[in-house]
């Protein structure tokens, strides 16, 4: 069954009590957590957080972009720190019974960075498999995963059972690709980030850009998609009237899923 999630990346720089209050009476299934500090990767943090969010559930995590350097850095101490972050995220996912962790493949052209990234994806995929947690490799404008073909090539290269492709519709548009092509060419999709895009401006509220949403949602239905749809707007659009803008995008998704 398709789940509608809210990415906490949208709520930056609000602390958890603020975004919990902001979303308390909205109609959605749960959250994707974007940690904004290394302490928010640790499972102890989620023992408390899962009681605060009440009947909502945490379905997924995003490897924290603020700590992404540890995913690519070949310096031995940085590798050790990065893998501790990965281990903590797996423990946190287990704590809340989340089944997806989103990662980026990186954009560096430096061979040492590329090699470290691949080894870290393998490491994370291995420890995730033990908990039956999927590692969702996101398409990004920069790097070697910006088309369906390249995304599959990277996943086949790493060759881990719990490493799967995911789609960010705005990143597809940023790469001059149509999001619907990812849906058609990647039948194993289980996790999608939703936002709109217009004139090179990314992560807009849904319905305010140039993405062909009717065609996109039809392709989801045609491909029997039953994964997570994650609303992920730029935090800049939620600095003013955030609840109204969230409601508009949530209703936009629900209307198109009917």
C-alpha positions as a LaTeX table, in Angstrom:
\begin{tabular}{lrrr}
\hline
Residue & $x$ (\AA) & $y$ (\AA) & $z$ (\AA) \\
\hline
Unk1 & 0.00 & 0.00 & 0.00 \\
Unk2 & 1.32 & 3.44 & $-0.95$ \\
Unk3 & 2.38 & 5.60 & 2.00 \\
Unk4 & 2.49 & 9.41 & 2.04 \\
Unk5 & 5.48 & 10.67 & 4.02 \\
Unk6 & 6.84 & 14.08 & 4.96 \\
Unk7 & 10.59 & 14.65 & 4.82 \\
Unk8 & 11.85 & 16.48 & 7.90 \\
Unk9 & 14.44 & 18.13 & 5.63 \\
Unk10 & 11.63 & 20.56 & 4.77 \\
Unk11 & 11.42 & 21.80 & 8.34 \\
Unk12 & 15.02 & 23.03 & 8.70 \\
Unk13 & 16.02 & 24.85 & 10.89 \\
Unk14 & 13.13 & 23.92 & 13.19 \\
Unk15 & 13.75 & 21.51 & 16.06 \\
Unk16 & 11.61 & 18.38 & 16.42 \\
Unk17 & 9.07 & 19.85 & 18.85 \\
Unk18 & 8.30 & 22.58 & 16.31 \\
Unk19 & 7.84 & 20.32 & 13.30 \\
Unk20 & 5.82 & 17.81 & 15.29 \\
Unk21 & 3.46 & 20.61 & 16.31 \\
Unk22 & 3.37 & 21.97 & 12.75 \\
Unk23 & 2.31 & 18.61 & 11.29 \\
Unk24 & 0.18 & 17.31 & 14.16 \\
Unk25 & $-3.21$ & 17.72 & 12.46 \\
Unk26 & $-2.18$ & 17.07 & 8.85 \\
Unk27 & $-3.29$ & 13.91 & 7.05 \\
Unk28 & $-0.28$ & 11.78 & 6.14 \\
Unk29 & 1.19 & 8.42 & 7.13 \\
Unk30 & 4.57 & 9.24 & 8.61 \\
Unk31 & 8.01 & 10.76 & 8.25 \\
Unk32 & 11.30 & 10.45 & 6.47 \\
Unk33 & 13.96 & 11.67 & 8.89 \\
Unk34 & 16.81 & 13.85 & 7.69 \\
Unk35 & 19.19 & 14.12 & 10.68 \\
Unk36 & 20.65 & 17.61 & 11.05 \\
Unk37 & 23.26 & 16.66 & 13.63 \\
Unk38 & 25.31 & 13.57 & 14.41 \\
Unk39 & 23.36 & 13.07 & 17.66 \\
Unk40 & 20.21 & 12.58 & 15.56 \\
Unk41 & 21.75 & 9.48 & 13.99 \\
Unk42 & 21.81 & 7.61 & 17.31 \\
Unk43 & 19.01 & 5.22 & 18.25 \\
Unk44 & 18.65 & 6.73 & 21.73 \\
Unk45 & 17.28 & 9.90 & 20.12 \\
Unk46 & 14.48 & 7.88 & 18.51 \\
Unk47 & 13.43 & 6.16 & 21.70 \\
Unk48 & 12.17 & 9.58 & 22.77 \\
Unk49 & 11.09 & 10.86 & 19.34 \\
Unk50 & 8.82 & 7.94 & 18.51 \\
Unk51 & 6.75 & 8.65 & 21.61 \\
Unk52 & 6.49 & 12.35 & 20.70 \\
Unk53 & 5.09 & 11.68 & 17.21 \\
Unk54 & 2.23 & 9.59 & 18.58 \\
Unk55 & 0.37 & 7.55 & 15.98 \\
Unk56 & 2.63 & 8.66 & 13.15 \\
Unk57 & 5.46 & 6.33 & 12.09 \\
Unk58 & 8.99 & 6.86 & 10.86 \\
Unk59 & 9.23 & 4.90 & 7.61 \\
Unk60 & 12.61 & 6.00 & 6.30 \\
Unk61 & 15.83 & 7.88 & 6.93 \\
Unk62 & 17.99 & 9.99 & 4.66 \\
Unk63 & 21.74 & 9.81 & 5.20 \\
Unk64 & 22.35 & 13.30 & 6.63 \\
Unk65 & 23.54 & 15.69 & 3.95 \\
Unk66 & 25.32 & 17.74 & 6.60 \\
Unk67 & 27.53 & 14.68 & 7.26 \\
Unk68 & 27.84 & 13.51 & 3.66 \\
Unk69 & 31.56 & 14.24 & 3.58 \\
Unk70 & 32.11 & 11.21 & 5.79 \\
Unk71 & 30.54 & 9.04 & 3.07 \\
Unk72 & 33.14 & 10.04 & 0.47 \\
Unk73 & 36.27 & 10.98 & 2.43 \\
Unk74 & 39.12 & 8.43 & 2.01 \\
Unk75 & 40.95 & 9.65 & 5.13 \\
Unk76 & 41.08 & 6.58 & 7.45 \\
Unk77 & 39.65 & 8.36 & 10.50 \\
Unk78 & 36.85 & 9.81 & 8.37 \\
Unk79 & 36.02 & 6.35 & 7.02 \\
Unk80 & 35.79 & 5.05 & 10.59 \\
Unk81 & 33.51 & 7.93 & 11.59 \\
Unk82 & 31.36 & 7.48 & 8.48 \\
Unk83 & 30.83 & 3.80 & 9.19 \\
Unk84 & 29.89 & 4.57 & 12.79 \\
Unk85 & 27.23 & 6.95 & 11.44 \\
Unk86 & 25.97 & 4.16 & 9.15 \\
Unk87 & 25.83 & 1.68 & 12.02 \\
Unk88 & 23.93 & 4.21 & 14.15 \\
Unk89 & 21.42 & 4.83 & 11.35 \\
Unk90 & 20.78 & 1.10 & 11.01 \\
Unk91 & 20.23 & 0.84 & 14.77 \\
Unk92 & 17.87 & 3.83 & 14.63 \\
Unk93 & 15.94 & 2.32 & 11.72 \\
Unk94 & 15.62 & $-0.91$ & 13.68 \\
Unk95 & 14.41 & 1.03 & 16.75 \\
Unk96 & 11.49 & 2.57 & 14.80 \\
Unk97 & 11.01 & $-0.34$ & 12.34 \\
Unk98 & 11.88 & 1.81 & 9.32 \\
Unk99 & 12.73 & $-0.14$ & 6.17 \\
Unk100 & 14.44 & 2.43 & 3.93 \\
Unk101 & 17.59 & 4.57 & 4.09 \\
Unk102 & 18.21 & 7.05 & 1.26 \\
Unk103 & 21.74 & 7.76 & 0.06 \\
Unk104 & 23.47 & 9.77 & $-2.67$ \\
Unk105 & 26.28 & 8.33 & $-4.77$ \\
Unk106 & 28.38 & 11.51 & $-4.73$ \\
Unk107 & 29.63 & 13.80 & $-7.47$ \\
Unk108 & 33.38 & 13.79 & $-6.97$ \\
Unk109 & 35.57 & 12.89 & $-9.94$ \\
Unk110 & 38.54 & 12.11 & $-7.68$ \\
Unk111 & 39.22 & 8.38 & $-7.89$ \\
Unk112 & 39.97 & 7.98 & $-4.17$ \\
Unk113 & 36.62 & 9.58 & $-3.32$ \\
Unk114 & 34.73 & 7.43 & $-5.84$ \\
Unk115 & 36.36 & 4.26 & $-4.52$ \\
Unk116 & 35.57 & 5.17 & $-0.91$ \\
Unk117 & 31.95 & 5.91 & $-1.82$ \\
Unk118 & 31.48 & 2.51 & $-3.46$ \\
Unk119 & 33.08 & 0.71 & $-0.51$ \\
Unk120 & 30.84 & 2.59 & 1.90 \\
Unk121 & 27.71 & 1.78 & $-0.10$ \\
Unk122 & 28.74 & $-1.87$ & 0.03 \\
Unk123 & 29.34 & $-1.65$ & 3.78 \\
Unk124 & 26.01 & 0.03 & 4.45 \\
Unk125 & 24.17 & $-2.43$ & 2.18 \\
Unk126 & 25.72 & $-5.38$ & 4.00 \\
Unk127 & 24.70 & $-4.26$ & 7.48 \\
Unk128 & 21.28 & $-3.19$ & 6.21 \\
Unk129 & 20.63 & $-6.60$ & 4.71 \\
Unk130 & 20.96 & $-8.18$ & 8.15 \\
Unk131 & 17.97 & $-6.09$ & 9.26 \\
Unk132 & 16.08 & $-6.37$ & 5.93 \\
Unk133 & 16.42 & $-2.61$ & 5.40 \\
Unk134 & 16.62 & $-1.27$ & 1.86 \\
Unk135 & 19.29 & 1.20 & 0.79 \\
Unk136 & 17.65 & 3.54 & $-1.73$ \\
Unk137 & 20.19 & 5.02 & $-4.15$ \\
Unk138 & 18.86 & 8.38 & $-5.31$ \\
Unk139 & 19.21 & 9.87 & $-8.77$ \\
Unk140 & 21.02 & 13.20 & $-8.55$ \\
Unk141 & 21.84 & 15.97 & $-11.00$ \\
Unk142 & 25.53 & 15.75 & $-10.20$ \\
Unk143 & 27.39 & 12.46 & $-10.37$ \\
Unk144 & 26.91 & 9.17 & $-12.15$ \\
Unk145 & 23.28 & 8.35 & $-11.28$ \\
Unk146 & 21.39 & 11.06 & $-13.17$ \\
Unk147 & 19.57 & 8.79 & $-15.66$ \\
Unk148 & 17.73 & 5.47 & $-15.24$ \\
Unk149 & 20.45 & 3.69 & $-17.21$ \\
Unk150 & 23.28 & 5.10 & $-15.10$ \\
Unk151 & 21.42 & 4.43 & $-11.87$ \\
Unk152 & 20.95 & 0.77 & $-12.77$ \\
Unk153 & 24.56 & 0.53 & $-13.94$ \\
Unk154 & 25.79 & 1.74 & $-10.53$ \\
Unk155 & 23.52 & $-0.66$ & $-8.66$ \\
Unk156 & 24.60 & $-3.60$ & $-10.83$ \\
Unk157 & 28.24 & $-2.66$ & $-10.27$ \\
Unk158 & 27.85 & $-2.75$ & $-6.49$ \\
Unk159 & 25.58 & $-5.82$ & $-6.69$ \\
Unk160 & 23.89 & $-5.94$ & $-3.28$ \\
Unk161 & 20.45 & $-7.46$ & $-2.79$ \\
Unk162 & 19.11 & $-4.64$ & $-0.60$ \\
Unk163 & 20.50 & $-1.81$ & $-2.73$ \\
Unk164 & 17.69 & $-0.46$ & $-4.92$ \\
Unk165 & 17.06 & 2.59 & $-7.13$ \\
Unk166 & 14.88 & 5.46 & $-6.03$ \\
Unk167 & 13.54 & 8.55 & $-7.77$ \\
Unk168 & 13.64 & 12.23 & $-6.91$ \\
Unk169 & 11.40 & 13.87 & $-9.50$ \\
Unk170 & 13.03 & 17.30 & $-9.22$ \\
Unk171 & 16.51 & 15.83 & $-9.59$ \\
Unk172 & 15.27 & 14.08 & $-12.74$ \\
Unk173 & 14.13 & 17.40 & $-14.19$ \\
Unk174 & 17.43 & 19.01 & $-13.15$ \\
Unk175 & 19.14 & 16.32 & $-15.24$ \\
Unk176 & 16.89 & 17.03 & $-18.27$ \\
Unk177 & 15.11 & 13.72 & $-17.74$ \\
Unk178 & 11.37 & 13.12 & $-17.42$ \\
Unk179 & 10.38 & 11.55 & $-14.07$ \\
Unk180 & 7.91 & 9.28 & $-15.82$ \\
Unk181 & 10.80 & 7.62 & $-17.67$ \\
Unk182 & 12.32 & 6.55 & $-14.34$ \\
Unk183 & 9.00 & 4.99 & $-13.32$ \\
Unk184 & 8.71 & 3.11 & $-16.61$ \\
Unk185 & 12.32 & 1.91 & $-16.68$ \\
Unk186 & 12.73 & 1.10 & $-12.98$ \\
Unk187 & 9.89 & $-1.27$ & $-12.04$ \\
Unk188 & 11.61 & $-2.03$ & $-8.71$ \\
Unk189 & 11.04 & 1.52 & $-7.41$ \\
Unk190 & 9.81 & 1.57 & $-3.81$ \\
Unk191 & 10.68 & 5.13 & $-2.72$ \\
Unk192 & 10.04 & 8.48 & $-4.47$ \\
Unk193 & 10.72 & 12.11 & $-3.47$ \\
Unk194 & 8.08 & 14.54 & $-4.69$ \\
Unk195 & 8.44 & 18.26 & $-5.38$ \\
Unk196 & 7.89 & 20.48 & $-8.39$ \\
Unk197 & 10.34 & 22.21 & $-10.72$ \\
Unk198 & 10.21 & 25.24 & $-13.00$ \\
Unk199 & 12.77 & 27.26 & $-14.94$ \\
Unk200 & 15.70 & 25.58 & $-13.18$ \\
Unk201 & 14.13 & 26.23 & $-9.75$ \\
Unk202 & 13.96 & 22.93 & $-7.80$ \\
Unk203 & 11.87 & 21.55 & $-4.95$ \\
Unk204 & 8.82 & 23.78 & $-5.43$ \\
Unk205 & 5.39 & 23.11 & $-3.90$ \\
Unk206 & 3.47 & 20.59 & $-5.98$ \\
Unk207 & 1.41 & 22.05 & $-8.82$ \\
Unk208 & 3.49 & 25.23 & $-9.09$ \\
Unk209 & 6.00 & 23.95 & $-11.64$ \\
Unk210 & 6.21 & 22.24 & $-15.01$ \\
Unk211 & 6.24 & 18.55 & $-14.06$ \\
Unk212 & 3.58 & 16.56 & $-15.93$ \\
Unk213 & 1.83 & 15.24 & $-12.85$ \\
Unk214 & $-1.15$ & 13.63 & $-14.56$ \\
Unk215 & 1.16 & 11.52 & $-16.68$ \\
Unk216 & 3.43 & 10.82 & $-13.71$ \\
Unk217 & 0.72 & 9.50 & $-11.40$ \\
Unk218 & $-0.81$ & 7.50 & $-14.25$ \\
Unk219 & 2.55 & 5.78 & $-14.74$ \\
Unk220 & 2.63 & 4.92 & $-11.01$ \\
Unk221 & $-0.77$ & 3.27 & $-11.33$ \\
Unk222 & 0.18 & 1.50 & $-14.56$ \\
Unk223 & 3.28 & 0.10 & $-12.84$ \\
Unk224 & 1.36 & $-0.90$ & $-9.67$ \\
Unk225 & 3.54 & 1.29 & $-7.46$ \\
Unk226 & 3.00 & 0.55 & $-3.76$ \\
Unk227 & 5.94 & 2.24 & $-2.08$ \\
Unk228 & 6.63 & 5.49 & $-0.26$ \\
Unk229 & 5.79 & 8.89 & $-1.72$ \\
Unk230 & 7.83 & 11.45 & 0.20 \\
Unk231 & 6.97 & 15.14 & 0.04 \\
Unk232 & 10.32 & 16.96 & 0.01 \\
Unk233 & 10.01 & 20.69 & $-0.67$ \\
Unk234 & 12.83 & 23.15 & $-0.16$ \\
Unk235 & 12.75 & 24.47 & 3.39 \\
Unk236 & 12.78 & 27.99 & 1.92 \\
Unk237 & 9.14 & 27.62 & 0.84 \\
Unk238 & 8.04 & 26.70 & 4.34 \\
Unk239 & 9.51 & 29.68 & 6.17 \\
Unk240 & 6.16 & 31.48 & 5.83 \\
Unk241 & 2.65 & 29.94 & 5.98 \\
Unk242 & 4.13 & 26.43 & 6.22 \\
Unk243 & 0.95 & 24.61 & 7.21 \\
Unk244 & $-1.04$ & 26.01 & 4.29 \\
Unk245 & 1.68 & 25.05 & 1.81 \\
Unk246 & 2.00 & 21.56 & 3.28 \\
Unk247 & $-1.75$ & 21.04 & 3.13 \\
Unk248 & $-1.85$ & 22.15 & $-0.51$ \\
Unk249 & 0.86 & 19.68 & $-1.55$ \\
Unk250 & $-0.58$ & 16.85 & 0.54 \\
Unk251 & $-4.02$ & 17.37 & $-1.00$ \\
Unk252 & $-2.43$ & 17.57 & $-4.45$ \\
Unk253 & $-0.91$ & 14.11 & $-3.97$ \\
Unk254 & $-4.09$ & 12.62 & $-2.56$ \\
Unk255 & $-6.21$ & 14.01 & $-5.39$ \\
Unk256 & $-3.88$ & 12.42 & $-7.96$ \\
Unk257 & $-3.85$ & 9.06 & $-6.18$ \\
Unk258 & $-7.64$ & 8.70 & $-6.38$ \\
\hline
\end{tabular}
